[in-house]
Amino acid sequence: MKSNSEQLDEMNKTIQIATDRIRYYKQQDKMLKSEIKRLTRNERTHRLCTRGGMVERFIGEPEKLSDDQVMELLTVAFRQPEVSGLLRKMLEEARATPLPEG
């Protein structure tokens, strides 16, 4: 039979191991959350660049217009009943059918 001192030492070692595991998993959690943020940011940046390029393609000479002018152009375009109706329809379809992953 083990002495109280030996039992106490074993319990303290067990506590230390558990504490180390908690620290390790908290660190893993923090790293994974950071990676998710990075990937989400990269995905958004890619989407913004791609779609911005699409808009510039339709403008023709985008460097000759200010940001305010482009915003005005888009505001007028999206107020058109055909455009707003099509957008509403596309969004409804998108909500009903999620995009495939990857």
C-alpha positions as CSV (number, residue, x, y, z in Angstrom):
1,M,0.0,0.0,0.0
2,K,1.3,3.5,-0.9
3,S,1.9,6.1,1.7
4,N,-0.1,9.3,1.8
5,S,2.9,11.2,0.5
6,E,3.2,8.9,-2.6
7,Q,-0.5,9.2,-3.3
8,L,-0.3,12.9,-3.0
9,D,2.7,13.0,-5.4
10,E,0.8,10.9,-7.9
11,M,-2.3,13.1,-7.7
12,N,-0.1,16.2,-8.2
13,K,1.5,14.6,-11.3
14,T,-2.0,13.8,-12.6
15,I,-3.1,17.3,-12.1
16,Q,0.0,18.6,-13.8
17,I,-0.6,16.3,-16.8
18,A,-4.2,17.5,-17.0
19,T,-3.2,21.1,-16.8
20,D,-0.6,20.7,-19.6
21,R,-3.3,19.0,-21.7
22,I,-5.7,21.9,-21.1
23,R,-3.0,24.4,-22.1
24,Y,-2.2,22.4,-25.2
25,Y,-5.8,22.1,-26.3
26,K,-6.5,25.8,-25.6
27,Q,-3.4,26.7,-27.8
28,Q,-4.7,24.3,-30.5
29,D,-8.1,26.0,-30.3
30,K,-6.6,29.4,-30.6
31,M,-4.5,28.4,-33.6
32,L,-7.4,26.8,-35.4
33,K,-9.6,29.9,-34.9
34,S,-6.9,32.0,-36.2
35,E,-6.6,29.8,-39.3
36,I,-10.3,30.0,-39.9
37,K,-10.2,33.8,-39.8
38,R,-7.2,33.8,-42.2
39,L,-9.0,31.5,-44.7
40,T,-12.2,33.5,-44.4
41,R,-10.3,36.7,-45.0
42,N,-8.5,35.2,-48.0
43,E,-11.8,33.9,-49.5
44,R,-13.4,37.3,-49.1
45,T,-10.4,39.1,-50.6
46,H,-10.5,36.8,-53.6
47,R,-14.2,37.3,-54.0
48,L,-13.9,41.1,-53.9
49,C,-11.0,41.1,-56.4
50,T,-12.9,38.8,-58.8
51,R,-16.1,40.7,-58.6
52,G,-14.4,44.1,-58.8
53,G,-12.7,42.9,-61.9
54,M,-16.1,41.9,-63.4
55,V,-17.4,45.4,-62.7
56,E,-14.3,47.0,-64.2
57,R,-14.7,44.9,-67.4
58,F,-18.2,46.4,-67.9
59,I,-17.0,50.0,-67.2
60,G,-14.4,49.8,-70.0
61,E,-12.1,52.5,-68.7
62,P,-12.5,52.2,-64.9
63,E,-9.4,54.4,-64.1
64,K,-11.2,57.4,-65.6
65,L,-14.1,57.2,-63.1
66,S,-13.9,58.1,-59.4
67,D,-15.2,55.7,-56.7
68,D,-18.2,58.0,-56.2
69,Q,-19.0,57.8,-59.9
70,V,-18.9,54.0,-59.9
71,M,-21.1,53.9,-56.8
72,E,-23.6,56.2,-58.5
73,L,-23.6,54.0,-61.6
74,L,-24.2,50.9,-59.6
75,T,-26.9,52.6,-57.5
76,V,-28.8,53.6,-60.7
77,A,-28.3,50.1,-62.2
78,F,-29.5,48.3,-59.2
79,R,-32.6,50.5,-58.9
80,Q,-33.8,49.3,-62.2
81,P,-36.8,47.0,-61.7
82,E,-35.4,44.3,-64.0
83,V,-32.1,44.2,-62.0
84,S,-33.6,44.3,-58.6
85,G,-36.1,41.6,-59.5
86,L,-33.4,39.4,-61.0
87,L,-31.2,39.9,-57.9
88,R,-34.1,39.1,-55.6
89,K,-34.8,35.9,-57.6
90,M,-31.2,34.9,-57.5
91,L,-30.9,35.4,-53.8
92,E,-34.0,33.3,-53.1
93,E,-32.6,30.5,-55.3
94,A,-29.3,30.7,-53.6
95,R,-30.9,30.5,-50.1
96,A,-32.8,27.4,-51.2
97,T,-29.8,25.7,-52.8
98,P,-26.5,26.1,-50.8
99,L,-23.3,26.4,-52.9
100,P,-21.2,23.2,-53.1
101,E,-18.2,23.3,-50.8
102,G,-14.6,23.3,-52.0
